[in-house]
């Protein structure tokens, strides 16, 4: 599913942007501090729905 996503996807969580290239390094993003758990769940749900 991730391979089919466009770079502009994930442009919602915590005001941050992600794509399938940096998806696995998003936990290092400083704009996600304090809401990492919520973001992970939201992204997981987003991927499942796609």
mmCIF file as Biopython writes it, N, C-alpha, C and O atoms, coordinates in Angstrom:
data_model
#
loop_
_atom_site.group_PDB
_atom_site.id
_atom_site.type_symbol
_atom_site.label_atom_id
_atom_site.label_alt_id
_atom_site.label_comp_id
_atom_site.label_asym_id
_atom_site.label_entity_id
_atom_site.label_seq_id
_atom_site.pdbx_PDB_ins_code
_atom_site.Cartn_x
_atom_site.Cartn_y
_atom_site.Cartn_z
_atom_site.occupancy
_atom_site.B_iso_or_equiv
_atom_site.auth_seq_id
_atom_site.auth_asym_id
_atom_site.pdbx_PDB_model_num
ATOM 1   N N  . UNK A ? 1  ? 0.831  -1.206 0.000  1.0 0.0 1  A 1 
ATOM 2   C CA . UNK A ? 1  ? 0.000  0.000  0.000  1.0 0.0 1  A 1 
ATOM 3   C C  . UNK A ? 1  ? 0.866  1.257  0.000  1.0 0.0 1  A 1 
ATOM 4   O O  . UNK A ? 1  ? 0.581  2.219  -0.713 1.0 0.0 1  A 1 
ATOM 5   N N  . UNK A ? 2  ? 1.928  1.236  0.809  1.0 0.0 2  A 1 
ATOM 6   C CA . UNK A ? 2  ? 2.798  2.406  0.915  1.0 0.0 2  A 1 
ATOM 7   C C  . UNK A ? 2  ? 3.403  2.762  -0.442 1.0 0.0 2  A 1 
ATOM 8   O O  . UNK A ? 2  ? 3.575  3.940  -0.756 1.0 0.0 2  A 1 
ATOM 9   N N  . UNK A ? 3  ? 3.721  1.760  -1.235 1.0 0.0 3  A 1 
ATOM 10  C CA . UNK A ? 3  ? 4.361  2.006  -2.526 1.0 0.0 3  A 1 
ATOM 11  C C  . UNK A ? 3  ? 3.452  2.789  -3.455 1.0 0.0 3  A 1 
ATOM 12  O O  . UNK A ? 3  ? 3.928  3.454  -4.375 1.0 0.0 3  A 1 
ATOM 13  N N  . UNK A ? 4  ? 2.139  2.715  -3.223 1.0 0.0 4  A 1 
ATOM 14  C CA . UNK A ? 4  ? 1.203  3.403  -4.094 1.0 0.0 4  A 1 
ATOM 15  C C  . UNK A ? 4  ? 0.875  4.821  -3.654 1.0 0.0 4  A 1 
ATOM 16  O O  . UNK A ? 4  ? 0.144  5.535  -4.340 1.0 0.0 4  A 1 
ATOM 17  N N  . UNK A ? 5  ? 1.417  5.231  -2.507 1.0 0.0 5  A 1 
ATOM 18  C CA . UNK A ? 5  ? 1.107  6.565  -1.994 1.0 0.0 5  A 1 
ATOM 19  C C  . UNK A ? 5  ? 1.903  7.637  -2.729 1.0 0.0 5  A 1 
ATOM 20  O O  . UNK A ? 5  ? 3.027  7.399  -3.170 1.0 0.0 5  A 1 
ATOM 21  N N  . UNK A ? 6  ? 1.314  8.802  -2.853 1.0 0.0 6  A 1 
ATOM 22  C CA . UNK A ? 6  ? 2.012  9.924  -3.473 1.0 0.0 6  A 1 
ATOM 23  C C  . UNK A ? 6  ? 2.732  10.747 -2.404 1.0 0.0 6  A 1 
ATOM 24  O O  . UNK A ? 6  ? 2.330  10.728 -1.240 1.0 0.0 6  A 1 
ATOM 25  N N  . UNK A ? 7  ? 3.768  11.452 -2.775 1.0 0.0 7  A 1 
ATOM 26  C CA . UNK A ? 7  ? 4.542  12.236 -1.794 1.0 0.0 7  A 1 
ATOM 27  C C  . UNK A ? 7  ? 3.696  13.234 -1.021 1.0 0.0 7  A 1 
ATOM 28  O O  . UNK A ? 7  ? 3.990  13.514 0.141  1.0 0.0 7  A 1 
ATOM 29  N N  . UNK A ? 8  ? 2.648  13.780 -1.640 1.0 0.0 8  A 1 
ATOM 30  C CA . UNK A ? 8  ? 1.838  14.768 -0.946 1.0 0.0 8  A 1 
ATOM 31  C C  . UNK A ? 8  ? 0.920  14.153 0.103  1.0 0.0 8  A 1 
ATOM 32  O O  . UNK A ? 8  ? 0.280  14.874 0.867  1.0 0.0 8  A 1 
ATOM 33  N N  . UNK A ? 9  ? 0.854  12.834 0.145  1.0 0.0 9  A 1 
ATOM 34  C CA . UNK A ? 9  ? 0.043  12.179 1.179  1.0 0.0 9  A 1 
ATOM 35  C C  . UNK A ? 9  ? 0.715  12.341 2.540  1.0 0.0 9  A 1 
ATOM 36  O O  . UNK A ? 9  ? 1.877  12.738 2.623  1.0 0.0 9  A 1 
ATOM 37  N N  . UNK A ? 10 ? -0.015 12.035 3.595  1.0 0.0 10 A 1 
ATOM 38  C CA . UNK A ? 10 ? 0.471  12.178 4.974  1.0 0.0 10 A 1 
ATOM 39  C C  . UNK A ? 10 ? 0.641  13.632 5.348  1.0 0.0 10 A 1 
ATOM 40  O O  . UNK A ? 10 ? 1.279  13.934 6.357  1.0 0.0 10 A 1 
ATOM 41  N N  . UNK A ? 11 ? 0.090  14.539 4.568  1.0 0.0 11 A 1 
ATOM 42  C CA . UNK A ? 11 ? 0.322  15.952 4.798  1.0 0.0 11 A 1 
ATOM 43  C C  . UNK A ? 11 ? -0.670 16.492 5.828  1.0 0.0 11 A 1 
ATOM 44  O O  . UNK A ? 11 ? -1.255 17.557 5.628  1.0 0.0 11 A 1 
ATOM 45  N N  . UNK A ? 12 ? -0.860 15.766 6.922  1.0 0.0 12 A 1 
ATOM 46  C CA . UNK A ? 12 ? -1.878 16.151 7.875  1.0 0.0 12 A 1 
ATOM 47  C C  . UNK A ? 12 ? -1.415 16.058 9.307  1.0 0.0 12 A 1 
ATOM 48  O O  . UNK A ? 12 ? -1.705 16.947 10.108 1.0 0.0 12 A 1 
ATOM 49  N N  . UNK A ? 13 ? -0.703 15.008 9.649  1.0 0.0 13 A 1 
ATOM 50  C CA . UNK A ? 13 ? -0.437 14.697 11.045 1.0 0.0 13 A 1 
ATOM 51  C C  . UNK A ? 13 ? 0.522  15.688 11.690 1.0 0.0 13 A 1 
ATOM 52  O O  . UNK A ? 13 ? 1.670  15.818 11.265 1.0 0.0 13 A 1 
ATOM 53  N N  . UNK A ? 14 ? 0.048  16.382 12.710 1.0 0.0 14 A 1 
ATOM 54  C CA . UNK A ? 14 ? 0.902  17.287 13.469 1.0 0.0 14 A 1 
ATOM 55  C C  . UNK A ? 14 ? 1.480  18.411 12.636 1.0 0.0 14 A 1 
ATOM 56  O O  . UNK A ? 14 ? 2.486  19.006 13.020 1.0 0.0 14 A 1 
ATOM 57  N N  . UNK A ? 15 ? 0.869  18.713 11.507 1.0 0.0 15 A 1 
ATOM 58  C CA . UNK A ? 15 ? 1.392  19.771 10.659 1.0 0.0 15 A 1 
ATOM 59  C C  . UNK A ? 15 ? 2.668  19.377 9.945  1.0 0.0 15 A 1 
ATOM 60  O O  . UNK A ? 15 ? 3.342  20.220 9.352  1.0 0.0 15 A 1 
ATOM 61  N N  . UNK A ? 16 ? 3.001  18.098 10.001 1.0 0.0 16 A 1 
ATOM 62  C CA . UNK A ? 16 ? 4.225  17.614 9.367  1.0 0.0 16 A 1 
ATOM 63  C C  . UNK A ? 16 ? 3.881  16.943 8.039  1.0 0.0 16 A 1 
ATOM 64  O O  . UNK A ? 16 ? 2.719  16.643 7.764  1.0 0.0 16 A 1 
ATOM 65  N N  . UNK A ? 17 ? 4.901  16.715 7.229  1.0 0.0 17 A 1 
ATOM 66  C CA . UNK A ? 17 ? 4.673  16.024 5.963  1.0 0.0 17 A 1 
ATOM 67  C C  . UNK A ? 17 ? 5.532  14.771 5.905  1.0 0.0 17 A 1 
ATOM 68  O O  . UNK A ? 17 ? 6.649  14.745 6.421  1.0 0.0 17 A 1 
ATOM 69  N N  . UNK A ? 18 ? 5.008  13.750 5.282  1.0 0.0 18 A 1 
ATOM 70  C CA . UNK A ? 18 ? 5.735  12.489 5.143  1.0 0.0 18 A 1 
ATOM 71  C C  . UNK A ? 18 ? 5.480  11.914 3.762  1.0 0.0 18 A 1 
ATOM 72  O O  . UNK A ? 18 ? 4.507  12.271 3.097  1.0 0.0 18 A 1 
ATOM 73  N N  . UNK A ? 19 ? 6.345  11.037 3.346  1.0 0.0 19 A 1 
ATOM 74  C CA . UNK A ? 19 ? 6.094  10.275 2.140  1.0 0.0 19 A 1 
ATOM 75  C C  . UNK A ? 19 ? 6.628  8.872  2.369  1.0 0.0 19 A 1 
ATOM 76  O O  . UNK A ? 19 ? 7.159  8.577  3.440  1.0 0.0 19 A 1 
ATOM 77  N N  . UNK A ? 20 ? 6.493  8.003  1.374  1.0 0.0 20 A 1 
ATOM 78  C CA . UNK A ? 20 ? 6.908  6.616  1.561  1.0 0.0 20 A 1 
ATOM 79  C C  . UNK A ? 20 ? 8.420  6.483  1.686  1.0 0.0 20 A 1 
ATOM 80  O O  . UNK A ? 20 ? 8.911  5.413  2.044  1.0 0.0 20 A 1 
ATOM 81  N N  . UNK A ? 21 ? 9.174  7.550  1.397  1.0 0.0 21 A 1 
ATOM 82  C CA . UNK A ? 21 ? 10.633 7.468  1.504  1.0 0.0 21 A 1 
ATOM 83  C C  . UNK A ? 21 ? 11.103 7.713  2.930  1.0 0.0 21 A 1 
ATOM 84  O O  . UNK A ? 21 ? 12.021 7.036  3.394  1.0 0.0 21 A 1 
ATOM 85  N N  . UNK A ? 22 ? 10.493 8.672  3.643  1.0 0.0 22 A 1 
ATOM 86  C CA . UNK A ? 22 ? 10.954 8.971  4.994  1.0 0.0 22 A 1 
ATOM 87  C C  . UNK A ? 22 ? 9.977  8.459  6.042  1.0 0.0 22 A 1 
ATOM 88  O O  . UNK A ? 22 ? 10.062 8.841  7.209  1.0 0.0 22 A 1 
ATOM 89  N N  . UNK A ? 23 ? 9.058  7.608  5.640  1.0 0.0 23 A 1 
ATOM 90  C CA . UNK A ? 23 ? 8.027  7.109  6.559  1.0 0.0 23 A 1 
ATOM 91  C C  . UNK A ? 23 ? 8.637  6.479  7.795  1.0 0.0 23 A 1 
ATOM 92  O O  . UNK A ? 23 ? 8.144  6.681  8.904  1.0 0.0 23 A 1 
ATOM 93  N N  . UNK A ? 24 ? 9.721  5.709  7.611  1.0 0.0 24 A 1 
ATOM 94  C CA . UNK A ? 24 ? 10.278 4.977  8.743  1.0 0.0 24 A 1 
ATOM 95  C C  . UNK A ? 24 ? 11.222 5.821  9.591  1.0 0.0 24 A 1 
ATOM 96  O O  . UNK A ? 24 ? 11.776 5.327  10.573 1.0 0.0 24 A 1 
ATOM 97  N N  . UNK A ? 25 ? 11.411 7.076  9.229  1.0 0.0 25 A 1 
ATOM 98  C CA . UNK A ? 25 ? 12.256 7.948  10.045 1.0 0.0 25 A 1 
ATOM 99  C C  . UNK A ? 25 ? 11.450 9.096  10.641 1.0 0.0 25 A 1 
ATOM 100 O O  . UNK A ? 25 ? 12.021 10.018 11.224 1.0 0.0 25 A 1 
ATOM 101 N N  . UNK A ? 26 ? 10.116 9.044  10.498 1.0 0.0 26 A 1 
ATOM 102 C CA . UNK A ? 26 ? 9.282  10.151 10.963 1.0 0.0 26 A 1 
ATOM 103 C C  . UNK A ? 26 ? 9.347  10.325 12.474 1.0 0.0 26 A 1 
ATOM 104 O O  . UNK A ? 26 ? 9.070  11.414 12.978 1.0 0.0 26 A 1 
ATOM 105 N N  . UNK A ? 27 ? 9.709  9.271  13.208 1.0 0.0 27 A 1 
ATOM 106 C CA . UNK A ? 27 ? 9.744  9.390  14.663 1.0 0.0 27 A 1 
ATOM 107 C C  . UNK A ? 27 ? 10.836 10.357 15.116 1.0 0.0 27 A 1 
ATOM 108 O O  . UNK A ? 27 ? 10.806 10.821 16.256 1.0 0.0 27 A 1 
ATOM 109 N N  . UNK A ? 28 ? 11.791 10.668 14.254 1.0 0.0 28 A 1 
ATOM 110 C CA . UNK A ? 28 ? 12.849 11.600 14.624 1.0 0.0 28 A 1 
ATOM 111 C C  . UNK A ? 28 ? 12.447 13.041 14.361 1.0 0.0 28 A 1 
ATOM 112 O O  . UNK A ? 28 ? 13.179 13.969 14.706 1.0 0.0 28 A 1 
ATOM 113 N N  . UNK A ? 29 ? 11.293 13.228 13.754 1.0 0.0 29 A 1 
ATOM 114 C CA . UNK A ? 29 ? 10.873 14.576 13.400 1.0 0.0 29 A 1 
ATOM 115 C C  . UNK A ? 29 ? 10.534 15.383 14.653 1.0 0.0 29 A 1 
ATOM 116 O O  . UNK A ? 29 ? 9.661  14.976 15.418 1.0 0.0 29 A 1 
ATOM 117 N N  . UNK A ? 30 ? 11.202 16.518 14.884 1.0 0.0 30 A 1 
ATOM 118 C CA . UNK A ? 30 ? 10.973 17.307 16.106 1.0 0.0 30 A 1 
ATOM 119 C C  . UNK A ? 30 ? 9.550  17.843 16.232 1.0 0.0 30 A 1 
ATOM 120 O O  . UNK A ? 30 ? 9.089  18.107 17.343 1.0 0.0 30 A 1 
ATOM 121 N N  . UNK A ? 31 ? 8.844  18.009 15.105 1.0 0.0 31 A 1 
ATOM 122 C CA . UNK A ? 31 ? 7.494  18.558 15.201 1.0 0.0 31 A 1 
ATOM 123 C C  . UNK A ? 31 ? 6.506  17.518 15.699 1.0 0.0 31 A 1 
ATOM 124 O O  . UNK A ? 31 ? 5.323  17.821 15.858 1.0 0.0 31 A 1 
ATOM 125 N N  . UNK A ? 32 ? 6.971  16.286 15.950 1.0 0.0 32 A 1 
ATOM 126 C CA . UNK A ? 32 ? 6.073  15.248 16.455 1.0 0.0 32 A 1 
ATOM 127 C C  . UNK A ? 32 ? 6.281  14.959 17.930 1.0 0.0 32 A 1 
ATOM 128 O O  . UNK A ? 32 ? 5.621  14.080 18.483 1.0 0.0 32 A 1 
ATOM 129 N N  . UNK A ? 33 ? 7.181  15.677 18.574 1.0 0.0 33 A 1 
ATOM 130 C CA . UNK A ? 33 ? 7.447  15.402 19.989 1.0 0.0 33 A 1 
ATOM 131 C C  . UNK A ? 33 ? 6.190  15.595 20.815 1.0 0.0 33 A 1 
ATOM 132 O O  . UNK A ? 33 ? 5.503  16.609 20.690 1.0 0.0 33 A 1 
ATOM 133 N N  . UNK A ? 34 ? 5.896  14.625 21.654 1.0 0.0 34 A 1 
ATOM 134 C CA . UNK A ? 34 ? 4.737  14.730 22.533 1.0 0.0 34 A 1 
ATOM 135 C C  . UNK A ? 34 ? 3.461  14.186 21.923 1.0 0.0 34 A 1 
ATOM 136 O O  . UNK A ? 34 ? 2.463  14.034 22.626 1.0 0.0 34 A 1 
ATOM 137 N N  . UNK A ? 35 ? 3.467  13.891 20.643 1.0 0.0 35 A 1 
ATOM 138 C CA . UNK A ? 35 ? 2.255  13.345 20.026 1.0 0.0 35 A 1 
ATOM 139 C C  . UNK A ? 35 ? 2.598  12.196 19.094 1.0 0.0 35 A 1 
ATOM 140 O O  . UNK A ? 35 ? 1.843  11.882 18.174 1.0 0.0 35 A 1 
ATOM 141 N N  . UNK A ? 36 ? 3.741  11.572 19.337 1.0 0.0 36 A 1 
ATOM 142 C CA . UNK A ? 36 ? 4.184  10.479 18.480 1.0 0.0 36 A 1 
ATOM 143 C C  . UNK A ? 36 ? 3.185  9.335  18.461 1.0 0.0 36 A 1 
ATOM 144 O O  . UNK A ? 36 ? 2.843  8.818  17.397 1.0 0.0 36 A 1 
ATOM 145 N N  . UNK A ? 37 ? 2.712  8.936  19.653 1.0 0.0 37 A 1 
ATOM 146 C CA . UNK A ? 37 ? 1.778  7.822  19.724 1.0 0.0 37 A 1 
ATOM 147 C C  . UNK A ? 37 ? 0.511  8.069  18.914 1.0 0.0 37 A 1 
ATOM 148 O O  . UNK A ? 37 ? 0.052  7.198  18.175 1.0 0.0 37 A 1 
ATOM 149 N N  . UNK A ? 38 ? -0.044 9.266  19.063 1.0 0.0 38 A 1 
ATOM 150 C CA . UNK A ? 38 ? -1.265 9.605  18.330 1.0 0.0 38 A 1 
ATOM 151 C C  . UNK A ? 38 ? -1.004 9.588  16.828 1.0 0.0 38 A 1 
ATOM 152 O O  . UNK A ? 38 ? -1.845 9.130  16.055 1.0 0.0 38 A 1 
ATOM 153 N N  . UNK A ? 39 ? 0.152  10.084 16.417 1.0 0.0 39 A 1 
ATOM 154 C CA . UNK A ? 39 ? 0.484  10.138 14.994 1.0 0.0 39 A 1 
ATOM 155 C C  . UNK A ? 39 ? 0.655  8.745  14.419 1.0 0.0 39 A 1 
ATOM 156 O O  . UNK A ? 39 ? 0.187  8.459  13.317 1.0 0.0 39 A 1 
ATOM 157 N N  . UNK A ? 40 ? 1.329  7.876  15.168 1.0 0.0 40 A 1 
ATOM 158 C CA . UNK A ? 40 ? 1.527  6.511  14.698 1.0 0.0 40 A 1 
ATOM 159 C C  . UNK A ? 40 ? 0.188  5.833  14.458 1.0 0.0 40 A 1 
ATOM 160 O O  . UNK A ? 40 ? -0.003 5.178  13.433 1.0 0.0 40 A 1 
ATOM 161 N N  . UNK A ? 41 ? -0.734 5.986  15.391 1.0 0.0 41 A 1 
ATOM 162 C CA . UNK A ? 41 ? -2.049 5.366  15.238 1.0 0.0 41 A 1 
ATOM 163 C C  . UNK A ? 41 ? -2.794 5.948  14.049 1.0 0.0 41 A 1 
ATOM 164 O O  . UNK A ? 41 ? -3.433 5.216  13.292 1.0 0.0 41 A 1 
ATOM 165 N N  . UNK A ? 42 ? -2.716 7.260  13.882 1.0 0.0 42 A 1 
ATOM 166 C CA . UNK A ? 42 ? -3.409 7.901  12.772 1.0 0.0 42 A 1 
ATOM 167 C C  . UNK A ? 42 ? -2.832 7.460  11.438 1.0 0.0 42 A 1 
ATOM 168 O O  . UNK A ? 42 ? -3.578 7.201  10.494 1.0 0.0 42 A 1 
ATOM 169 N N  . UNK A ? 43 ? -1.505 7.372  11.353 1.0 0.0 43 A 1 
ATOM 170 C CA . UNK A ? 43 ? -0.869 6.956  10.108 1.0 0.0 43 A 1 
ATOM 171 C C  . UNK A ? 43 ? -1.204 5.504  9.809  1.0 0.0 43 A 1 
ATOM 172 O O  . UNK A ? 43 ? -1.458 5.145  8.659  1.0 0.0 43 A 1 
ATOM 173 N N  . UNK A ? 44 ? -1.205 4.664  10.845 1.0 0.0 44 A 1 
ATOM 174 C CA . UNK A ? 44 ? -1.537 3.250  10.643 1.0 0.0 44 A 1 
ATOM 175 C C  . UNK A ? 44 ? -2.960 3.116  10.111 1.0 0.0 44 A 1 
ATOM 176 O O  . UNK A ? 44 ? -3.215 2.330  9.199  1.0 0.0 44 A 1 
ATOM 177 N N  . UNK A ? 45 ? -3.887 3.886  10.683 1.0 0.0 45 A 1 
ATOM 178 C CA . UNK A ? 45 ? -5.276 3.840  10.230 1.0 0.0 45 A 1 
ATOM 179 C C  . UNK A ? 45 ? -5.371 4.353  8.793  1.0 0.0 45 A 1 
ATOM 180 O O  . UNK A ? 45 ? -6.123 3.811  7.983  1.0 0.0 45 A 1 
ATOM 181 N N  . UNK A ? 46 ? -4.608 5.396  8.487  1.0 0.0 46 A 1 
ATOM 182 C CA . UNK A ? 46 ? -4.625 5.967  7.140  1.0 0.0 46 A 1 
ATOM 183 C C  . UNK A ? 46 ? -4.145 4.936  6.117  1.0 0.0 46 A 1 
ATOM 184 O O  . UNK A ? 46 ? -4.740 4.778  5.051  1.0 0.0 46 A 1 
ATOM 185 N N  . UNK A ? 47 ? -3.066 4.242  6.458  1.0 0.0 47 A 1 
ATOM 186 C CA . UNK A ? 47 ? -2.515 3.238  5.539  1.0 0.0 47 A 1 
ATOM 187 C C  . UNK A ? 47 ? -3.507 2.096  5.333  1.0 0.0 47 A 1 
ATOM 188 O O  . UNK A ? 47 ? -3.695 1.622  4.213  1.0 0.0 47 A 1 
ATOM 189 N N  . UNK A ? 48 ? -4.135 1.662  6.415  1.0 0.0 48 A 1 
ATOM 190 C CA . UNK A ? 48 ? -5.106 0.569  6.304  1.0 0.0 48 A 1 
ATOM 191 C C  . UNK A ? 48 ? -6.280 0.973  5.414  1.0 0.0 48 A 1 
ATOM 192 O O  . UNK A ? 48 ? -6.770 0.178  4.612  1.0 0.0 48 A 1 
ATOM 193 N N  . UNK A ? 49 ? -6.720 2.220  5.568  1.0 0.0 49 A 1 
ATOM 194 C CA . UNK A ? 49 ? -7.860 2.685  4.773  1.0 0.0 49 A 1 
ATOM 195 C C  . UNK A ? 49 ? -7.504 2.845  3.300  1.0 0.0 49 A 1 
ATOM 196 O O  . UNK A ? 49 ? -8.382 2.799  2.438  1.0 0.0 49 A 1 
ATOM 197 N N  . UNK A ? 50 ? -6.228 3.030  3.014  1.0 0.0 50 A 1 
ATOM 198 C CA . UNK A ? 50 ? -5.817 3.152  1.620  1.0 0.0 50 A 1 
ATOM 199 C C  . UNK A ? 50 ? -5.708 1.770  0.983  1.0 0.0 50 A 1 
ATOM 200 O O  . UNK A ? 50 ? -5.373 1.659  -0.196 1.0 0.0 50 A 1 
#
